[in-house]
Amino acid sequence: MLMFVVFSIILWGKVFFSIFGKVEIIININKIIQDYIFIGTGIIGRKHNINWSKINSIYEHTTHNSEGTSSKEIYISIENKLIKIPLSYFNENKKRFLFRVLEYYKQKNSMN
């Protein structure tokens, strides 16, 4: 019975976040200009502040577990820290959108 309760709480938490959750990324291009990227709707979620001039790399990583499921995450390496953005709650189109927008900013920053 306890396993059922724990599994139900985890499952309903994922369903709730996938419906009402969001990921907000604030990109600080310089001291004056900021851009915002929102994935998802709602008021609950994660917020990441990124100083774009200090980014070293952006990459997507897929992990597979023994049960045959996989999860994707986007990693942003900024000088001495690593920001992990979990993408398990979003569909494939939203994952691709976020990764492409981050790659666009990376290319735009490298040109300047």
Secondary structure as UniProt FT lines:
FT   HELIX           2..20
FT   STRAND          21..28
FT   STRAND          34..40
FT   STRAND          44..51
FT   HELIX           52..54
FT   STRAND          55..64
FT   TURN            66..67
FT   STRAND          70..78
FT   TURN            79..80
FT   STRAND          81..86
FT   TURN            88..89
FT   HELIX           92..111
//
